[in-house]
Amino acid sequence: MRQMAMVGFLQAQNCTNLASSWRHPESRTDFLTADYYQEIGRVLEAGKFDLAFFDDRLSMPDRYGSDHHHTIEHGIRCVKLDPVVTLTMMAAATKYLGLGSTASTTYYEPFHVARQMQTLDLMSGGRAAWNIVTSLNDGEAANMGHAEMMSHDARYDRADEFVEVVLGHWDAWEDDALIVDKSTGRFGDGNKVHRLDYKGKFLHSRGPFTVPRSPQGQPVLIQAGSSGRGKKFSARWAELVFVAYHDIAGGKAEYAAFKAMVEAEGRDPEKVKACTIAYPITAATQMEAEDKAAALAKLPLEIDALSLLSEALNFDFASKGMDEAFSDEEMAGIQGLQAIRDNVVRRTGKKNPTVRDFIVGSGRGKPRMDMVGGPKQLADKFEQWFTERACDGFVISATHVPGAYAEFVQHVIPELQKRGVYRKEYAGPTLRENLGLVKPAGGSRWKRAAE
């Protein structure tokens, strides 16, 4: 029976993707310690989550007013620890939970990402996943030594080559290449480790790769591109896709269209999981959940939304008045997350929205309030989304950490398990087993070439 996937959305810092979450009275403040992340890992594993996923960017949000002071003062995602190092701490406290990290194809090198993620996969027993991002704003470019950010589509063109290189290196070792036989003195079979010798428009990489295969073969590929070019990239490469569908009717249409794109790429759409973002607010009863939601609605500040929009769209929202419309030229020049721009236009019905329209239309900095309720009410909504094929699972964003995850695991997970749409036990020790994904064979491209 088809089972829904469940992902915990995290950042290696003092909040989730809701900048206001750190202000919650129950939010832990010891986010610079290993115990903070290990406790989150234990909670998610108790709830049989597939994956703990770390979002990441390579700069703090300082695009608004070209200054970082407001970011520090208000705690707007200003702390960003290294997610892979943080995940290793989480791995030590868990046994089955998948471990997903973001790594940029724009500013990193493919050999480095391939080695780092494959090593995490080995050290965790086959639980690693790589979230492929192209990076999106000038702050990241400046931190990484670049004068300016690459254009939107060019970033994806480079990313295509980047993934080709990473997959080529992950495929370099055949499954039985490692021997380590002291009696014969053979460490490995040299004929079963292959050199890549990749030469593309953007990237070159030689090899041979230096990290052998893991129990799941190679890390799972995650992607969250939502522009037209981003969806095409996801359809070609991703095994787990993060989406942001806003209602069931629209979700069903977008889900079906995306699965058709996957099939057009010659891939099995059932082996690509699409999980939509969800902001559950739950308690033992509907009334208690509604009281929590009312308190949460008071936490976000306007500056949260303005700063995060400036970061995501790579445009200084301080340069315009709240009710000043964007010009055609400004709208066309947005090189950040273009899907946010397009969604605001669609939801407001305005070709040239104002700053205020962007705040309302994007929902930036505020939790969605469409998943508020007790165990039965929320389970009904999750089950409907899943069974009507509006998604394959959910990316759970906590309103405060780790309490919101603990509440979801306590109240909603048992109800979903009772209905048979969510696992009671993990399928196996690797992330691929739990997501129902295929384990790729090592050395496959060289075997095909030889044939």
MARLUMTOR-274915 format. One line per field, with one value per residue (C-alpha): residue number from 1; residue in one letter; x, y, z. Coordinates in nm, 2 decimals, always signed. Layout:
pos <- NUM ...;
code <- a ...;
X <- X ...;
Y <- Y ...;
Z <- Z ...;
//
This chain:
pos <- 1 2 3 4 5 6 7 8 9 10 11 12 13 14 15 16 17 18 19 20 21 22 23 24 25 26 27 28 29 30 31 32 33 34 35 36 37 38 39 40 41 42 43 44 45 46 47 48 49 50 51 52 53 54 55 56 57 58 59 60 61 62 63 64 65 66 67 68 69 70 71 72 73 74 75 76 77 78 79 80 81 82 83 84 85 86 87 88 89 90 91 92 93 94 95 96 97 98 99 100 101 102 103 104 105 106 107 108 109 110 111 112 113 114 115 116 117 118 119 120 121 122 123 124 125 126 127 128 129 130 131 132 133 134 135 136 137 138 139 140 141 142 143 144 145 146 147 148 149 150 151 152 153 154 155 156 157 158 159 160 161 162 163 164 165 166 167 168 169 170 171 172 173 174 175 176 177 178 179 180 181 182 183 184 185 186 187 188 189 190 191 192 193 194 195 196 197 198 199 200 201 202 203 204 205 206 207 208 209 210 211 212 213 214 215 216 217 218 219 220 221 222 223 224 225 226 227 228 229 230 231 232 233 234 235 236 237 238 239 240 241 242 243 244 245 246 247 248 249 250 251 252 253 254 255 256 257 258 259 260 261 262 263 264 265 266 267 268 269 270 271 272 273 274 275 276 277 278 279 280 281 282 283 284 285 286 287 288 289 290 291 292 293 294 295 296 297 298 299 300 301 302 303 304 305 306 307 308 309 310 311 312 313 314 315 316 317 318 319 320 321 322 323 324 325 326 327 328 329 330 331 332 333 334 335 336 337 338 339 340 341 342 343 344 345 346 347 348 349 350 351 352 353 354 355 356 357 358 359 360 361 362 363 364 365 366 367 368 369 370 371 372 373 374 375 376 377 378 379 380 381 382 383 384 385 386 387 388 389 390 391 392 393 394 395 396 397 398 399 400 401 402 403 404 405 406 407 408 409 410 411 412 413 414 415 416 417 418 419 420 421 422 423 424 425 426 427 428 429 430 431 432 433 434 435 436 437 438 439 440 441 442 443 444 445 446 447 448 449 450 451;
code <- m r q m a m v g f l q a q n c t n l a s s w r h p e s r t d f l t a d y y q e i g r v l e a g k f d l a f f d d r l s m p d r y g s d h h h t i e h g i r c v k l d p v v t l t m m a a a t k y l g l g s t a s t t y y e p f h v a r q m q t l d l m s g g r a a w n i v t s l n d g e a a n m g h a e m m s h d a r y d r a d e f v e v v l g h w d a w e d d a l i v d k s t g r f g d g n k v h r l d y k g k f l h s r g p f t v p r s p q g q p v l i q a g s s g r g k k f s a r w a e l v f v a y h d i a g g k a e y a a f k a m v e a e g r d p e k v k a c t i a y p i t a a t q m e a e d k a a a l a k l p l e i d a l s l l s e a l n f d f a s k g m d e a f s d e e m a g i q g l q a i r d n v v r r t g k k n p t v r d f i v g s g r g k p r m d m v g g p k q l a d k f e q w f t e r a c d g f v i s a t h v p g a y a e f v q h v i p e l q k r g v y r k e y a g p t l r e n l g l v k p a g g s r w k r a a e;
X <- +0.00 +0.12 +0.26 +0.31 +0.66 +0.74 +1.02 +1.12 +1.22 +1.52 +1.78 +2.11 +2.02 +1.77 +1.46 +1.28 +1.17 +0.95 +1.18 +0.96 +0.97 +1.27 +1.04 +0.80 +0.80 +0.87 +1.14 +1.48 +1.76 +2.06 +2.09 +2.47 +2.49 +2.48 +2.21 +1.96 +1.99 +2.01 +1.69 +1.52 +1.65 +1.52 +1.18 +1.16 +1.28 +1.02 +0.76 +0.92 +1.00 +1.19 +1.42 +1.56 +1.63 +1.85 +1.79 +2.09 +2.22 +2.57 +2.49 +2.27 +1.97 +2.12 +1.97 +1.71 +1.87 +2.20 +2.26 +2.27 +2.18 +1.81 +1.89 +2.09 +1.86 +1.55 +1.71 +1.61 +1.80 +2.13 +2.30 +2.39 +2.60 +2.75 +2.46 +2.67 +2.87 +2.54 +2.39 +2.68 +2.58 +2.22 +2.34 +2.51 +2.18 +1.96 +1.96 +1.70 +1.63 +1.75 +1.99 +1.95 +2.18 +2.18 +2.49 +2.52 +2.60 +2.69 +2.97 +3.09 +3.29 +3.13 +3.42 +3.39 +3.01 +3.04 +3.30 +3.13 +2.79 +2.91 +3.12 +2.81 +2.62 +2.89 +2.92 +2.54 +2.49 +2.32 +2.10 +2.23 +2.05 +2.18 +1.95 +2.06 +2.04 +2.16 +2.19 +2.00 +2.13 +2.42 +2.51 +2.60 +2.80 +2.99 +3.07 +3.20 +3.43 +3.22 +3.14 +2.78 +2.53 +2.49 +2.16 +1.88 +1.89 +2.27 +2.28 +2.06 +2.27 +2.58 +2.38 +2.30 +2.67 +2.74 +2.49 +2.63 +2.98 +2.86 +2.67 +2.97 +3.19 +2.94 +2.92 +3.30 +3.33 +3.16 +2.99 +3.26 +3.56 +3.68 +3.86 +4.08 +4.23 +4.54 +4.62 +4.66 +4.77 +4.49 +4.31 +4.08 +4.02 +4.17 +3.96 +3.64 +3.73 +3.68 +3.81 +3.54 +3.73 +3.44 +3.46 +3.17 +3.09 +3.11 +3.29 +3.58 +3.66 +3.90 +3.88 +3.91 +3.68 +3.81 +3.51 +3.36 +3.00 +2.76 +2.49 +2.23 +2.47 +2.46 +2.28 +1.92 +1.88 +1.65 +1.54 +1.29 +1.30 +0.96 +1.02 +0.97 +1.34 +1.36 +1.08 +1.25 +1.57 +1.38 +1.20 +1.54 +1.74 +1.54 +1.43 +1.26 +1.10 +0.99 +0.69 +0.46 +0.10 -0.16 -0.48 -0.58 -0.73 -0.43 -0.20 -0.36 -0.31 +0.05 +0.13 -0.01 +0.18 +0.50 +0.47 +0.41 +0.73 +0.92 +0.78 +0.87 +1.23 +1.21 +1.19 +0.93 +0.71 +0.63 +1.00 +1.00 +0.84 +0.67 +0.63 +0.45 +0.52 +0.28 +0.26 +0.06 -0.05 -0.19 -0.29 -0.52 -0.83 -0.94 -0.99 -0.64 -0.49 -0.69 -0.56 -0.21 -0.26 -0.39 -0.08 +0.15 -0.02 +0.12 +0.48 +0.58 +0.70 +0.67 +1.05 +1.07 +0.88 +1.06 +1.40 +1.32 +1.16 +1.47 +1.69 +1.47 +1.41 +1.75 +1.58 +1.61 +1.25 +1.37 +1.41 +1.03 +0.73 +0.49 +0.22 +0.45 +0.41 +0.70 +0.77 +0.78 +1.15 +1.19 +0.96 +1.15 +1.49 +1.42 +1.68 +1.61 +1.32 +1.11 +0.84 +0.76 +0.72 +0.50 +0.28 +0.23 +0.12 -0.12 -0.27 -0.31 -0.42 -0.18 +0.09 +0.27 +0.22 +0.32 +0.55 +0.25 +0.11 +0.43 +0.41 +0.05 +0.08 +0.40 +0.30 +0.67 +0.74 +0.39 +0.27 -0.01 -0.32 -0.49 -0.37 -0.49 -0.67 -0.67 -0.55 -0.86 -0.90 -0.54 -0.52 -0.83 -0.65 -0.32 -0.50 -0.71 -0.41 -0.23 -0.51 -0.63 -0.28 -0.21 +0.13 +0.33 +0.40 +0.48 +0.76 +0.67 +0.77 +0.77 +0.62 +0.88 +1.16 +1.15 +0.81 +0.60 +0.76 +0.69 +0.33 +0.28 +0.44 +0.23 -0.11 -0.12 +0.12 -0.07 -0.39 -0.23 -0.08 -0.42 -0.56 -0.29 -0.14 +0.17 +0.43 +0.44 +0.80 +1.09 +1.12 +1.50 +1.81 +1.87 +1.69 +1.62 +1.45 +1.22 +1.14 +1.08 +1.36 +1.59 +1.95 +2.16 +2.43 +2.79 +2.99 +2.68 +2.78 +3.11 +2.94 +2.70 +2.99 +3.17 +2.86;
Y <- +0.00 +0.35 +0.53 +0.90 +1.04 +1.28 +1.53 +1.77 +2.11 +2.26 +2.52 +2.50 +2.81 +2.96 +2.92 +2.71 +2.87 +3.10 +3.38 +3.45 +3.09 +3.17 +3.42 +3.15 +3.11 +2.73 +2.76 +2.63 +2.88 +2.65 +2.62 +2.64 +2.30 +1.94 +1.84 +2.08 +1.91 +1.56 +1.61 +1.72 +1.40 +1.18 +1.34 +1.30 +0.94 +0.86 +0.98 +0.76 +1.06 +0.98 +1.27 +1.56 +1.83 +2.13 +2.43 +2.66 +2.98 +3.12 +3.46 +3.62 +3.82 +4.17 +4.27 +4.49 +4.83 +4.67 +4.63 +4.34 +4.52 +4.45 +4.09 +4.06 +4.27 +4.07 +3.72 +3.69 +3.37 +3.55 +3.23 +2.96 +2.68 +2.43 +2.18 +1.87 +1.90 +1.96 +1.65 +1.43 +1.53 +1.43 +1.10 +1.00 +1.02 +0.84 +0.51 +0.53 +0.90 +1.03 +1.32 +1.59 +1.88 +2.17 +2.23 +2.49 +2.40 +2.77 +2.82 +2.47 +2.23 +1.89 +1.67 +1.84 +1.79 +1.43 +1.34 +1.52 +1.37 +1.02 +1.03 +1.14 +0.85 +0.60 +0.74 +0.73 +0.38 +0.50 +0.78 +1.09 +1.31 +1.61 +1.91 +2.06 +2.44 +2.70 +2.99 +3.31 +3.64 +3.89 +3.83 +3.47 +3.58 +3.83 +3.59 +3.33 +3.57 +3.66 +4.01 +3.92 +3.64 +3.43 +3.47 +3.24 +3.00 +3.00 +2.88 +2.58 +2.51 +2.49 +2.28 +2.02 +1.97 +1.97 +1.68 +1.49 +1.52 +1.42 +1.12 +1.02 +1.02 +0.83 +0.57 +0.53 +0.25 -0.08 -0.25 -0.51 -0.30 -0.29 -0.62 -0.54 -0.89 -0.90 -1.26 -1.17 -0.81 -0.68 -0.37 -0.33 -0.42 -0.15 -0.25 -0.17 +0.19 +0.42 +0.77 +1.02 +1.26 +1.50 +1.80 +2.03 +2.40 +2.50 +2.22 +1.98 +1.69 +1.40 +1.15 +0.87 +0.94 +0.86 +0.74 +0.38 +0.29 +0.32 +0.08 +0.27 +0.31 +0.69 +0.97 +1.06 +1.37 +1.64 +1.95 +2.23 +2.43 +2.59 +2.81 +2.66 +2.59 +2.46 +2.21 +2.09 +2.04 +1.85 +1.63 +1.53 +1.47 +1.47 +1.17 +1.37 +1.71 +1.98 +2.18 +2.45 +2.37 +2.59 +2.40 +2.05 +2.14 +2.33 +2.07 +1.79 +1.98 +2.07 +1.73 +1.56 +1.80 +1.75 +1.37 +1.40 +1.60 +1.32 +1.06 +1.27 +1.25 +0.87 +0.82 +0.63 +0.90 +0.67 +0.67 +1.05 +1.17 +1.51 +1.65 +1.98 +2.22 +2.21 +2.42 +2.20 +2.36 +2.08 +1.99 +1.74 +1.93 +2.16 +2.44 +2.41 +2.42 +2.73 +2.90 +2.81 +2.95 +3.28 +3.32 +3.24 +3.49 +3.77 +3.66 +3.77 +4.13 +4.32 +4.35 +3.97 +3.96 +4.25 +4.11 +3.76 +3.88 +4.10 +3.79 +3.55 +3.78 +3.95 +4.29 +4.56 +4.61 +4.91 +5.10 +5.12 +5.25 +5.00 +5.09 +5.16 +4.92 +4.74 +4.85 +4.60 +4.63 +4.56 +4.25 +4.12 +4.18 +3.96 +3.68 +3.52 +3.28 +3.37 +3.14 +3.37 +3.66 +3.46 +3.33 +3.69 +3.80 +3.51 +3.54 +3.92 +3.94 +4.23 +4.24 +4.51 +4.43 +4.67 +4.58 +4.53 +4.29 +4.09 +4.06 +3.94 +3.73 +3.55 +3.48 +3.54 +3.54 +3.42 +3.06 +2.94 +2.88 +2.61 +2.32 +2.39 +2.13 +1.83 +1.48 +1.39 +1.72 +1.73 +1.36 +1.42 +1.70 +1.51 +1.20 +1.39 +1.56 +1.22 +0.99 +1.24 +1.26 +1.62 +1.50 +1.20 +1.34 +1.65 +1.88 +1.97 +2.32 +2.37 +2.68 +2.63 +2.38 +2.11 +2.14 +2.17 +1.85 +1.67 +1.78 +1.66 +1.32 +1.29 +1.39 +1.34 +1.06 +0.79 +0.89 +0.86 +0.52 +0.40 +0.48 +0.28 +0.57 +0.61 +0.36 +0.21 +0.09 +0.18 -0.04 -0.07 +0.11 +0.32 +0.63 +0.47 +0.18 +0.40 +0.62 +0.32 +0.43 +0.21 +0.14 +0.23 -0.02 +0.10 +0.13 +0.12 +0.38 +0.20 -0.14 +0.00 +0.16 -0.17 -0.35;
Z <- +0.00 -0.09 +0.22 +0.26 +0.30 +0.59 +0.60 +0.88 +0.75 +0.94 +0.93 +1.13 +1.33 +1.57 +1.36 +1.09 +0.76 +0.98 +1.09 +1.39 +1.53 +1.76 +1.95 +2.05 +2.43 +2.40 +2.14 +2.26 +2.25 +2.27 +1.89 +1.90 +2.07 +1.94 +2.18 +2.03 +1.69 +1.84 +2.03 +1.71 +1.54 +1.82 +1.80 +1.42 +1.44 +1.70 +1.45 +1.18 +0.96 +0.64 +0.66 +0.85 +0.59 +0.63 +0.41 +0.37 +0.21 +0.19 +0.33 +0.59 +0.47 +0.42 +0.08 +0.25 +0.28 +0.19 +0.56 +0.81 +1.13 +1.11 +1.05 +1.36 +1.58 +1.48 +1.44 +1.07 +0.98 +1.07 +1.20 +0.95 +1.08 +0.84 +0.77 +0.70 +1.02 +1.21 +1.04 +1.16 +1.52 +1.44 +1.28 +1.60 +1.79 +1.54 +1.35 +1.07 +1.01 +0.67 +0.67 +0.40 +0.34 +0.09 -0.12 -0.40 -0.76 -0.83 -0.57 -0.48 -0.69 -0.78 -0.66 -0.32 -0.29 -0.42 -0.16 +0.13 +0.07 -0.01 +0.31 +0.51 +0.34 +0.45 +0.81 +0.85 +0.71 +0.39 +0.51 +0.32 +0.07 -0.12 -0.19 -0.51 -0.52 -0.76 -0.51 -0.57 -0.45 -0.46 -0.09 -0.16 -0.47 -0.27 +0.01 -0.23 -0.41 -0.72 -0.84 -0.93 -0.94 -1.26 -1.45 -1.35 -1.65 -1.67 -1.31 -1.40 -1.71 -1.48 -1.24 -1.51 -1.57 -1.19 -1.13 -1.42 -1.27 -0.92 -1.04 -1.25 -0.95 -0.73 -1.01 -1.04 -0.79 -0.88 -0.59 -0.54 -0.62 -0.26 -0.16 +0.15 +0.17 +0.38 +0.28 -0.09 -0.04 -0.26 -0.14 -0.44 -0.80 -1.02 -1.31 -1.11 -1.02 -1.32 -1.41 -1.52 -1.75 -1.77 -2.00 -2.02 -2.10 -1.74 -1.56 -1.60 -1.35 -1.40 -1.11 -1.01 -0.72 -0.37 -0.18 -0.23 -0.24 +0.05 +0.17 -0.04 -0.33 -0.34 -0.16 -0.26 -0.48 -0.36 -0.55 -0.50 -0.82 -0.89 -1.19 -1.53 -1.57 -1.21 -1.27 -1.58 -1.38 -1.11 -1.36 -1.50 -1.18 -0.86 -0.66 -0.39 -0.48 -0.24 -0.36 -0.22 -0.33 -0.17 -0.22 -0.32 -0.65 -0.76 -0.60 -0.80 -1.13 -1.06 -0.92 -1.24 -1.46 -1.28 -1.29 -1.67 -1.70 -1.51 -1.75 -2.05 -1.93 -1.95 -1.58 -1.36 -1.20 -0.91 -0.82 -0.78 -0.46 -0.45 -0.10 -0.03 +0.25 +0.55 +0.87 +1.11 +1.43 +1.65 +2.00 +2.18 +2.07 +1.79 +2.05 +2.19 +1.84 +1.75 +2.07 +1.97 +1.62 +1.76 +1.97 +1.68 +1.45 +1.68 +1.64 +1.29 +1.22 +0.89 +0.88 +0.87 +0.54 +0.39 +0.47 +0.35 +0.03 -0.04 +0.01 -0.19 -0.49 -0.48 -0.48 -0.22 -0.10 +0.11 -0.22 -0.27 -0.08 +0.07 -0.19 -0.48 -0.78 -0.94 -1.29 -1.58 -1.59 -1.22 -1.25 -1.55 -1.37 -1.07 -1.08 -0.74 -0.68 -0.98 -0.87 -0.57 -0.82 -1.05 -0.76 -0.62 -0.97 -1.00 -0.65 -0.66 -1.02 -1.06 -1.33 -1.13 -0.76 -0.48 -0.19 +0.03 -0.24 -0.23 +0.15 +0.14 -0.18 -0.08 +0.28 +0.36 +0.74 +0.84 +0.90 +0.68 +0.90 +0.68 +0.89 +1.24 +1.45 +1.67 +1.56 +1.36 +1.19 +1.07 +0.98 +0.76 +0.57 +0.53 +0.42 +0.16 +0.01 -0.01 -0.13 -0.39 -0.54 -0.46 -0.32 -0.21 +0.13 +0.33 +0.43 +0.79 +0.89 +1.27 +1.42 +1.71 +1.76 +1.88 +2.04 +1.72 +1.59 +1.92 +1.92 +1.56 +1.64 +1.96 +1.81 +1.43 +1.35 +1.55 +1.37 +1.03 +1.13 +1.24 +0.89 +0.72 +0.51 +0.72 +0.83 +1.18 +1.14 +0.91 +0.60 +0.65 +0.76 +0.44 +0.32 -0.02 +0.14 +0.34 +0.05 -0.18 -0.42 -0.63 -0.52 -0.82 -0.92 -0.91 -1.23 -1.45 -1.70 -1.77 -1.79 -2.05 -2.25 -2.25 -2.39;
//
